[in-house]
Amino acid sequence: MSTAIEKQVTRKIFLRLLPLLICLYIISYLDRVNVGFAALTMNADIGLSAAVYGWGAGLFFIGYCLFEVPSNLLMAKVGARRWIARILFTWGLIATCMALVQGPKSFLIMRFLLGVAEAGFFPAVILYLTYWFPVRYRARIISIFMLSIPISLAIGAPVSTALLQLDGALGLKGWQWLFLIEGIPGVLLFGVVLKYLPDSPKQASWLSDEERQWLMSELDKDAKAHPVALDEKSSLWKVFCNPSILALCMIYFCATAANIGLSMFLPQIIKQQGFSGMDIGWITAIPYVVGCIGMVTIGFLSDRFQKRTAFVIISLLFIAGGLGTAGWLTGSNMAIIAMCVATVGIMGAKGPFWPLPALYLSGSSAAAGIALINSVGNLGGFFGPGIIGALKEMTGTYESGLYLLAGLALFGILITVIFISDSGKAKKDQPVNGALAARN
């Protein structure tokens, strides 16, 4: 009976929540990185150098970082439904307004504002999923949710390059059409989120009393079986100064620098190899299709063996090996295969990584800690594109930038080995053992 209701409840929650959340994150991520395709023609139109574009592309993450923690704390107070809908509407509006940029200054301002608008969405979803799924399901659920990233890039690559072909229609540039058409869905889905996304299991009318009772019981068991070191009674200062939380920030910084650094410049790297037009879009999609397979596989293996740290390390090794080889093979079509390997690691790391904060956090500490890890980690999204753009301008190639990102992945492995343990006993911290069972 217990197995039957478990399958029934988890399947129902999955089908009710994951498709909508995945759709939202596809739109979010596409609005974040479509500037990489717009840059193919926009940079020349509004006078952006490689360095200014790189720092502008990354400036998104400064606004994102500054407002991430306050946003997630407000979500915990206001409720997921209303706060996620607010984030969706404002980022969709600003993403659409990217079509109005006229030069370096307006480009930098709009990228910063887009980061402010989107701040809090991802950690809000990570926290939200802990309200619905027991610990033993979380790596695979997060991996499936994170499929949004490679899907958005695999779909967005050919769609974005196709939209660039609208150049001149109604007097607009192709890159302006790209921002308009890809930004509007965020605004339109505002009402859908308000109607269909419940704040917690208590508000889910589609769960029966028996199903709701089973779910709350499982979440309670997780909380009692794995008491955490930092809960709703812990101060923000204690959360922010915890060595294990800071280590997770650095690991995510390294992974995100590789992720965003590659995604922002991948179309231009492929263009430099002699491809053009729609060929760039289709070839750019290849690494992210491969990344989808790696993400789901690593997430399921992490849940099956309950080995989070080991699979984070394996993923980072894929990143370092793939990007280092891509740098070595710059100018060769074999570099695309190497970037596929790197993308398996970039995408695959997310499933085993995001259950790790559950070892240390619960309640409001979880809202603050997850937001901190995501915000500080996402500063890598500023550093990665910025340093690749600067090195490209200095050397004329992307080789040095790829080597640097590979080095960051190796540094992430070192931090993981020194500070993080699956036992929940941080090697440089007080003994802790926990699971994130944030409940309403």
C-alpha positions in Angstrom: 0.0 0.0 0.0 2.8 2.4 1.0 4.6 1.7 -2.3 1.5 2.2 -4.3 0.6 5.6 -2.7 4.2 6.7 -3.0 4.2 6.1 -6.8 0.8 7.7 -7.1 1.7 10.9 -5.2 5.1 11.4 -6.7 3.8 10.9 -10.2 0.9 13.3 -9.6 3.1 16.0 -8.2 5.6 15.5 -11.0 3.0 15.9 -13.7 1.3 18.8 -12.1 4.3 20.9 -11.3 7.4 19.9 -13.3 6.1 20.7 -16.9 5.1 24.3 -15.8 8.3 24.9 -13.9 10.4 23.5 -16.8 8.6 25.7 -19.2 9.2 28.8 -17.1 12.9 28.0 -16.7 13.3 27.4 -20.4 11.9 30.9 -21.0 14.1 32.3 -18.2 17.3 30.8 -19.4 16.7 31.6 -23.0 16.0 35.3 -22.1 19.3 35.2 -20.1 21.6 33.8 -22.9 19.9 34.8 -26.1 22.2 37.8 -26.1 24.9 35.3 -27.3 23.0 34.9 -30.6 21.9 38.6 -30.8 25.6 39.5 -30.6 26.3 38.0 -34.0 24.8 41.1 -35.5 24.0 43.4 -32.6 27.6 44.1 -31.6 28.4 45.7 -34.9 25.1 47.6 -35.1 25.4 49.3 -31.7 29.2 49.4 -31.4 30.1 46.8 -28.8 33.7 45.5 -28.6 34.3 41.9 -27.6 35.4 43.0 -24.1 32.4 45.4 -23.6 30.0 42.6 -24.8 31.6 40.1 -22.5 31.4 42.3 -19.4 27.9 43.4 -20.4 26.7 39.8 -20.9 28.1 39.0 -17.4 26.7 42.2 -15.8 23.3 40.3 -15.6 24.8 38.3 -12.8 25.8 41.3 -10.7 22.2 42.4 -10.5 21.2 38.8 -10.0 23.6 38.3 -7.1 22.7 41.6 -5.3 19.0 40.8 -5.2 19.0 37.0 -4.9 18.9 36.6 -1.1 16.3 39.3 -0.4 14.2 37.8 -3.2 14.2 34.3 -1.8 13.5 35.5 1.7 10.5 37.4 0.4 9.3 34.3 -1.5 9.4 32.3 1.8 7.1 35.0 3.4 4.8 35.9 0.4 4.4 32.5 -1.0 5.8 30.7 -4.1 2.8 31.4 -6.4 2.7 35.2 -6.2 6.5 35.7 -6.0 7.4 33.4 -8.9 4.6 35.1 -11.0 6.1 38.6 -10.1 9.6 37.5 -11.1 8.2 36.1 -14.4 6.4 39.2 -15.3 9.2 41.6 -14.6 11.9 39.6 -16.3 9.7 39.1 -19.4 9.1 42.8 -19.6 12.7 43.8 -19.3 13.8 41.0 -21.7 11.5 42.4 -24.3 12.8 45.9 -23.7 16.3 44.6 -24.6 15.2 45.3 -28.2 15.5 49.1 -27.4 19.2 49.2 -26.6 21.1 51.7 -28.7 24.7 51.5 -27.5 27.2 50.2 -24.9 25.6 52.3 -22.0 22.0 51.2 -22.6 23.2 47.6 -23.2 25.0 47.5 -19.8 22.0 49.0 -18.0 19.5 46.6 -19.4 21.6 43.6 -18.7 21.9 44.7 -15.1 18.2 45.3 -14.8 17.4 41.9 -16.3 19.5 40.3 -13.6 17.7 42.2 -10.9 14.3 41.2 -12.4 15.2 37.5 -12.6 16.9 37.3 -9.2 15.4 34.7 -6.9 13.7 32.5 -9.5 16.0 29.6 -9.6 16.6 29.3 -5.8 12.9 29.8 -5.3 12.2 26.8 -7.4 14.9 24.7 -5.7 13.4 25.6 -2.3 9.8 25.0 -3.7 10.7 21.5 -4.8 11.7 20.6 -1.3 8.1 21.3 -0.2 6.9 18.5 -2.5 9.5 15.7 -2.9 11.2 13.6 -0.2 15.0 13.7 0.0 15.5 10.4 -1.9 13.9 11.9 -5.1 15.6 15.3 -5.2 18.7 14.7 -7.4 16.6 13.2 -10.2 13.9 15.8 -9.9 16.4 18.6 -9.9 18.1 17.0 -12.9 14.9 16.7 -14.8 14.0 20.3 -13.9 17.5 21.5 -15.0 16.9 19.9 -18.4 15.3 23.3 -19.0 18.9 24.6 -19.7 20.0 22.3 -22.5 16.5 22.3 -23.9 16.4 26.1 -24.0 19.8 26.2 -25.7 19.1 23.3 -28.1 15.8 24.9 -29.1 16.9 28.4 -28.7 20.0 28.1 -30.9 18.2 27.4 -34.2 15.2 29.5 -33.3 17.3 32.5 -32.4 19.4 32.3 -35.5 16.2 32.0 -37.5 14.8 35.2 -35.9 18.0 37.0 -36.9 16.9 36.4 -40.5 13.9 38.8 -39.9 16.4 41.6 -40.3 14.7 44.6 -41.8 11.1 43.4 -41.3 8.9 46.4 -40.1 12.1 48.4 -39.9 13.6 46.4 -37.1 16.9 44.6 -36.9 17.0 40.8 -36.6 18.4 41.0 -33.1 15.5 43.3 -32.1 13.0 40.7 -33.3 14.9 38.1 -31.3 14.5 40.0 -28.0 10.8 40.9 -28.7 9.6 37.4 -29.6 11.6 35.5 -27.0 10.7 38.0 -24.2 7.0 38.2 -24.6 6.2 34.7 -23.3 7.4 35.6 -19.8 4.8 38.4 -19.6 2.0 36.2 -21.0 2.6 33.3 -18.6 2.1 35.6 -15.5 -1.6 34.6 -15.2 -0.9 30.9 -15.7 1.4 30.8 -12.7 -1.1 32.6 -10.5 -3.8 30.1 -11.5 -2.0 26.8 -11.5 1.0 26.9 -9.1 0.0 26.2 -5.5 2.1 27.6 -2.6 2.4 24.2 -0.8 0.8 20.8 -0.5 -1.8 22.3 1.8 -3.1 24.4 -1.1 -3.1 21.6 -3.7 -6.7 20.8 -4.4 -5.6 18.0 -6.7 -4.1 16.0 -3.7 -6.5 13.9 -1.7 -6.4 14.0 2.1 -4.7 10.6 2.1 -2.1 11.7 -0.4 -1.4 14.9 1.4 -1.1 13.1 4.7 1.4 10.6 3.2 3.5 13.4 1.7 3.7 15.5 4.9 4.5 12.3 6.9 7.5 11.6 4.6 8.8 15.1 4.8 8.5 14.9 8.6 10.4 11.7 8.6 13.2 13.3 6.6 13.4 16.2 9.0 13.5 14.0 12.1 16.0 11.5 10.6 18.4 14.2 9.5 18.6 17.1 11.9 20.4 20.1 10.3 23.0 22.4 11.8 21.3 25.6 10.5 17.5 26.1 10.7 15.0 28.9 10.9 16.5 30.0 14.3 20.0 30.5 12.9 21.0 34.0 12.1 21.8 35.1 8.5 25.3 35.9 9.6 25.8 32.3 10.9 24.5 30.9 7.6 26.7 33.2 5.5 29.8 32.4 7.5 29.4 28.6 7.6 32.5 27.1 5.9 30.6 24.4 4.1 28.1 26.9 2.7 31.0 29.1 1.5 32.7 26.1 -0.1 29.5 25.3 -2.0 29.4 28.9 -3.2 32.9 28.5 -4.6 32.2 25.2 -6.3 29.1 26.6 -7.9 31.1 29.7 -8.9 33.6 27.5 -10.8 30.8 25.5 -12.5 28.8 28.5 -13.5 31.8 30.4 -14.9 32.4 27.5 -17.2 28.7 27.2 -18.0 28.0 30.8 -18.9 31.4 31.5 -20.3 30.9 28.7 -22.8 27.2 29.4 -23.6 27.8 33.2 -24.2 30.6 32.7 -26.6 29.8 29.3 -28.2 28.0 30.8 -31.2 31.0 33.1 -31.9 33.5 30.3 -31.3 31.7 28.2 -33.9 31.5 31.2 -36.3 35.2 31.6 -36.0 35.6 28.0 -37.3 34.1 29.1 -40.6 30.4 28.3 -40.1 27.6 30.9 -40.8 23.8 31.4 -40.7 21.6 28.6 -39.6 24.6 26.2 -39.4 25.8 28.1 -36.3 22.4 27.5 -34.6 22.3 23.8 -35.4 25.9 23.1 -34.4 25.5 25.2 -31.2 22.5 22.9 -30.3 24.6 19.7 -30.5 26.5 20.0 -27.1 23.3 20.8 -25.3 21.5 17.8 -26.7 24.4 15.7 -25.5 24.2 17.6 -22.2 20.6 16.5 -21.7 21.6 12.9 -21.7 24.4 13.4 -19.3 22.3 15.5 -16.9 19.5 12.9 -16.5 22.0 10.0 -16.3 24.2 11.6 -13.6 21.1 12.7 -11.6 19.6 9.2 -11.6 22.9 7.6 -10.7 23.4 10.1 -7.9 20.0 9.2 -6.4 20.6 5.5 -6.9 23.9 5.3 -5.2 23.3 8.3 -2.9 26.7 9.7 -3.8 26.4 13.4 -4.3 30.1 14.5 -3.9 31.5 11.8 -6.1 29.2 12.7 -9.0 30.0 16.4 -8.6 33.7 15.6 -8.9 33.1 13.4 -11.9 31.1 16.2 -13.5 33.8 18.8 -12.9 36.4 16.4 -14.4 34.2 16.3 -17.6 34.2 20.1 -17.6 37.9 20.4 -17.1 38.8 17.8 -19.7 36.3 19.0 -22.3 37.2 22.7 -22.1 40.9 22.0 -21.9 40.7 19.8 -25.0 38.5 22.3 -26.8 41.2 24.9 -26.2 43.9 22.6 -27.5 41.9 21.8 -30.6 40.7 25.4 -31.3 40.0 25.8 -35.0 39.3 22.1 -35.5 35.9 20.6 -35.8 37.0 18.1 -33.1 36.7 20.9 -30.7 32.9 20.6 -30.9 33.2 17.0 -29.6 35.3 18.3 -26.7 32.7 20.9 -26.0 30.0 18.2 -25.9 32.1 16.4 -23.2 32.3 19.6 -21.2 28.6 20.2 -21.5 27.9 16.8 -20.1 29.8 17.9 -17.0 28.3 21.4 -16.9 24.7 20.0 -17.1 25.4 16.9 -15.1 26.8 18.6 -12.1 23.5 20.3 -11.2 21.6 17.2 -10.1 24.1 16.0 -7.5 25.1 19.5 -6.4 21.8 21.0 -5.4 20.9 18.3 -2.8 24.1 19.1 -1.0 22.8 22.3 0.8 20.2 19.9 2.3 23.0 18.6 4.6 23.2 21.9 6.4 20.0 24.0 6.0 16.3 24.0 6.7 13.5 26.6 7.1 14.4 30.2 6.6 18.1 29.3 6.7 17.4 27.2 3.6 15.8 30.1 1.8 18.8 32.4 2.6 21.5 29.7 2.1 20.3 28.4 -1.2 20.0 32.0 -2.5 23.5 32.8 -1.2 25.0 29.8 -2.9 23.2 30.6 -6.2 24.0 34.3 -6.1 27.7 34.0 -5.2 28.0 31.1 -7.6 26.4 33.0 -10.3 29.1 35.7 -10.0 30.9 33.1 -12.1 28.4 34.1 -14.8 29.9 37.6 -14.7 33.5 36.4 -14.5 33.3 33.7 -17.2 32.1 35.8 -20.2 34.1 38.8 -19.1 37.4 37.0 -18.9 36.9 35.1 -22.2 36.0 38.4 -23.9 39.1 40.2 -22.5 41.4 37.3 -23.4 39.9 37.1 -26.9 40.7 40.8 -27.4 44.3 40.3 -26.0 45.2 37.1 -27.9 42.8 37.1 -30.9 41.6 33.5 -30.0 39.3 31.8 -27.5 42.0 29.3 -26.5 43.3 31.0 -23.4 39.8 31.6 -22.1 38.9 27.9 -22.5 42.0 26.9 -20.6 41.1 29.3 -17.8 37.6 27.9 -17.4 39.1 24.3 -17.4 41.4 25.4 -14.5 38.5 26.8 -12.6 36.8 23.4 -12.8 39.9 21.7 -11.4 39.9 24.2 -8.5 36.2 23.3 -7.9 37.3 19.6 -7.6 39.9 20.6 -5.0 37.4 22.6 -2.9 34.9 19.6 -3.1 37.5 17.1 -1.9 38.7 19.3 1.0 35.4 20.6 2.3 32.4 18.5 1.3 31.3 15.1 2.4 28.2 13.0 1.7 28.1 12.0 5.3 27.1 15.6 6.1 30.2 16.0 8.3 32.0 18.8 6.7 35.7 18.2 6.8 36.5 21.8 7.9 33.3 22.4 9.8 31.4 21.1 12.8 29.6 17.7 12.4 26.3 18.1 10.7 23.9 15.7 9.0 20.8 16.8 7.5 18.2 16.9 4.8 16.3 19.9 3.6 12.7 19.4 4.5 11.3 22.9 4.1 7.6 22.5 4.7 4.6 24.8 4.9 
